[in-house]
Structure formats: structure tokens, C-alpha cells
Amino acid sequence: MIPDKVYIPIRTCDLTLSQVMERIVELQAEHPDEEIFMDGDAYAIVGRPRRPGI
């Protein structure tokens, strides 16, 4: 399995919630082949390759 890419480590970033949300939208546009989401275990915004057909 390919590991998730960490784009925003929430614990150590200086971004506000609205800035994080804006960055998520940007990441989704920059990486349409990835699912961008909040990983609660890693406490980070991460990207994972989309699975075909889902």
C-alpha cells in the first residue's frame, strides 16, 4: 500500500481553520487524482491516490 502524503500537519502549522479549508480546496484542484482529507489519527491533511471505480 502507498503511504498517504502529509500536506498540512495540523499540530505544527500556524494556519487558521479558514486558511486550512482554503488550502484543502487548492490541494484538491492541484491533485485531482488524489483524495484530500483530514486524517484524525495523523492529525493532518493528507492525500491518497483515488481508487479507480470508486
Beta strands, then each sheet from edge to edge (+ up, - down):
strand 1: 5-9
strand 2: 34-39
strand 3: 44-49
sheet 1: 1+ 3- 2+
end
